[in-house]
């Protein structure tokens, strides 16, 4: 498991996961809901330019996107 600390805003996270094939389906206040064609869904909080808390980011990557932290880091590094 990678020990690299990832600091990312909600806006930037949405841009990254849209490249993975997720599409914005609805916005409810500051929460953006995205869905993939294969049925995966996630909700990203977008609070001004605040960073996503580390635990929530790990949950989104692991459970919602269903990719490893290492793969996510590789995607970020390609940006």
ZICOR-V881542 format. One line per field, one symbol per residue. psi: psi as a letter, one per 40 degrees, with the letter a starting at -180 (. if undefined). Layout:
psi->???
This chain:
psi->hiehhhhiidddddddedeeeiihdihgbehhhiiideeiiihhhggbfiihiddddddddddddfiiddddddddde.
